[in-house]
Amino acid sequence: MKKDLLCLYDLTKDDIDIIFDRTADLKARQKRGELYHPLQGKTLGMIFEKPSTRTRVSFEVGTYQLGGHAVYLRWTDTQLGRGESVYDTAKVLSRYLDGIMIRTFKQETVSELSRNADVPVINGLTDLYHPCQILADIFTVIEKRGTYEGLKASYVGDGNNVTHSWINAALRLNFDLTMACPAGHLPDATVLERAQREASSTITLLHDPREAVKGADVISTDTWVSMGQEKEYRERIKAFKGFQVNEDLLSCSKDDVMVMHCLPAHRGEEITDGVMDGKNSAIFDQAENRLHVQKAILELLMGKK
């Protein structure tokens, strides 16, 4: 497996299956209360330009459960916040750490860190991609359905980093994906066109949510107003009218369709309470699985070779 995790496009199907196999084992060990410390003596640095709940807690707890130590580095509390180059930071942190996780705005920041670091780099989120989240989502599908083979996935909402990672996952794992996004809020054209060109599965972009969820095994959504977009709130709420994941939308899909949301959710906007807390929801399962998937990633990238 490659030394970094920057984007699902960079991984092979075999890479992803290895992550899922390790996830299942590590989750089972944790549920049994079994101590397992492949990261004993190892330290993960966690750089946060964007604040977080799930990313910070899951990586910090995961590193601890694997016997390692995690160091929280808020962007503005480091010299990065005073203009030190990513190059210099990468070189110095590589002398102290055994791995770096970064949650930031620009994908190029992660790429530059990876190019210049001598230790593994993990993308905890950028504006372009959210690979750890989608790995957790698909692992949740495996737990619920037994496999991702033959999956029909639907995404409803903003064409954002979550959407792009679903696109790359559909490309690499050969399942069908149908997205419904409003005009002006579409996925990145380069990401979508590359996947449609290379995929053996069907990756489709529509503008009608009811059409997009027909026959879906999974419906996924995300907040309409992501971090940094607060000034666009009114425009976005207007643009996404009709894209709410609600009971009416679920009636257009399978009775046992799984509903996912990467969180945080704005209840009553992109998703209703009834759906989020209902029988079809896998939202809190997928949130838990961030911990287990990321432990697998940490073990594979930072564990003893």
N, C-alpha and C positions, 0 to 999 in steps of 0.2 A: 504494500500500500504506500502511496506517496506520503512524504513526510509532513505535508500540510493538509488542512481542510479549508479551502477558500471558497469552493463552489462545487455543487454536485456534478456539474458538467465535467469537472476534472477527474471524477471517479469513474471506474468501470462498474458494471453490474456485479462482478465478483467482489470488488471492494465493498460495495454497499451490503451485499449478502453477508460478508464477514462481519461487518459492523452489527448487523441484526443478530447473527449467531452469538456474538460476544454479549450483546445486550441481553438476550434471553438468559444466558448463563449468569451474568452479573446480577440481573434482577432476581433470579431464583436464589442465588447465594444471599442477597440482601434480605429477602423475605424469610429465609431460614435463620437469619441472624448469624450467618457464618462470616468470620473475619477473613478478609482476603486483601493483601497489601502489596500489589505489584508496583506501586509508586512509592514504596518506603524510601525515604531520603530524597525524594524528588519534590521540586517546587514549581508551581504554575503561577505565572504572573498574569493578572487579569486587568487589562486596560479598558476603561470605560470613558469614552467621549459622550456616549448616550447613557443615561441612567437606566436602571433595570430592577425588576423584582426577580423574575424567573431565571434569567440568565445568570445573574450573580449568585443567587442562592443555590441553584442546581450545580453550577461548576464548583463553587466553594465546598458544598457538602459532598459532591461526588469525589473531588480530590481527597478530602479528608477520609471518606469511606474506603478509598483505595490506598490509604496509608501515607498520602502525600500532604503537602502544605500549599495553601493558596494565598497569594498576596494581592490585595485589592489596590489598584492604581487608578484613581480618578484623574482624568486628563488634565484638569486645571490644577491639580495638586502635584503634577510632575513638571519637568522642564519642557515637555511637549506644549503645555499651556503657555509657555513663555517664548516659544519659537524654536526650540531645539528641533533639529531635523529628525525625521523618522529613521533615516540612515544611521545617525549617531545613536539614537535610542536603541535601535535593533542591535547594533554592535555591542553596546554596553550591557543591555539586558541579557544577551546571549552568554555573557561571562558569569551572570548570577543565577540564571533560571534554567530549567529543563524544558520549558514550554511556555508559550504565550497565547492567551486568548484575548481577542480584541473585539469590542463592540463600538462601532464608529459610524460615521456618515458615509464616507466615500469608499467604494470598493478599491480604488487605487491606493488608499492608505494601507489596506490589508495586504495588497499585492506588493507594495514597496517594503513593508515590514517583512514579508515572506522572502523577498529577494535578498534581503540583507541580514536576516537573522540566521544564526547557526543552530537554532533549536526549532522544533515544530511550532507552527503558527495555526491557530484555529479561528475561523471567522464566527464570532458570536452573534453578528448581525451587521449588515450595512444597508444603505438605502436600496441597493441592487439585489442582494441575496440574503436569505435566512436559512442556510443549509441544515443546521442542527434541528431547527423546528420541524422541517419537513421529514427528516429522518425519524424523528419522534412520532410524527403523524402516521407515517407508513408502518412503523413498527406497531402502532396501535391498531392499524388495519389488520396486520398479521395476527395479533392477539385475538381480535374479534372474529375474523373471517378465516384464519388459518393460512392465508397467502395473499400476496398482492397480484398474483397471476390472474389475468382476466378482469382486473379491476376497472370499473367505470367511475371515474372521479369527476366531480363538478366543483368549480370555484365560482362564487358569486361576490362581486364587490370591486374594490380598487385593484387596478393592475400594478401591483407593487412588488416588494421584495419576496413576499410570501408566494405571490402568483408566479414570479420568475423561478422560484425554487420548485414549485409544483411542476412547472413546465420542464425543467431539467430532470426531475425525477421521472416524469412520464417518458421522456426520451430515453433515459438510461435503463429503466425497468420495464419498458414496453407495455405500459397500460394506457388506456384511453383517458383523455382529459378534455372536458368541455368547460370553457370559461364564459361568464357573462359579465361584462364591464360596460359602464356607460361611456358614451363618446366624451373624449377629452381626458379620460382616466384609464387608458388602455395599457396593456403590458408593453415593455420596451420592445420595439419592432425588431431589433437585432437578435434579442434573445428568442423571441417567438419564431421568427423566420428561420433561424438556424435549426431550431428544434423541429419545425415542420418539414424542413428540407432533409434532415437526417433521420427522423423517427420512422420506425416500422409500425408504430401505433398511430392512432388518430388524435391530433391535438388541434382543437377547434376553438375559435373565438367568436362569440355571439354577443348580442346586445339585449337578449330576452332571457331573464332568469328562469322563467317557467319552462321555456324550451330547453335551457341548458341542464336542468336537473332531471329531465325525463330519463328514467331507467338508471339513475345514478346509485352507486353503492355508498358513496360518500359525498356529502356537501360540505365544503369548507368556506369560511369567510374570515374577514379581518375588519378591524376598525376602519371607518371611512376617513378619519382624520388622524394621520400618524404623527409621531413626534416631529416637531418642526413645522407642521402645517396648520397650526392653530389659527393663524390669521386668515386661512381659507375656509374656516368652519362653515359660515353661512352658505357660501357657494357650493361647498361639497355636500352639505345636507340636502340642498336643492337638487344637485346633480344626481344623487344616489336615491332619490325618491323612486320607489318601486323595486329596489334591490335588497330590501330587508329579508333576512332569513326568518320566516314566520310560519305559523301553522298552515296558512294558505299555500305557501310555496312548497312545504313538505308534502302536501296533498297531491302535488304533481309528480312526485317521485315514488320510490318503492316504500312499502309500509315499514320495512326494517332499515331504511337508509340511515347511515351514521352521520351525525352532525359534528363538525369540528370548528374550533375557533382558536387561534394561537394565543389570544389574550394579550393585553387587557381588553375586556369587552366594554362597550358602552351600551348597556342594556336599554332596550327601547329604541335604539337607532339601527345598527346593522343586524341586530338579533333580538328576539323577544325573550322575556323571562320564561315563557312557556316552553319554548324550544330549548333554550339553554339548560333548563333544569328538567327537561322532559325525558321520556324513555329512549329517545333516539340519540341523546347527547352522549358523546365520548370526550367532551371538552376537558374534564378534570383528569380523565385517564391519560389523554395526550400530554397534559401539563406535567403529570407525574413522570411520564416516560422521557421527558427532557433529561431528567436526572440519569436514568439508566442508559439511554443512548449516548449521552456525553461521557459517562464513565467508560463505555466501550471505546469511544474515540480517544479518550485520555490514555487508556491502557494500550491501545494499538500504536499510538504515536509516541508516548512517553515511557512505556513500560520497558522492562528488560528485554533486549533482543536475543 
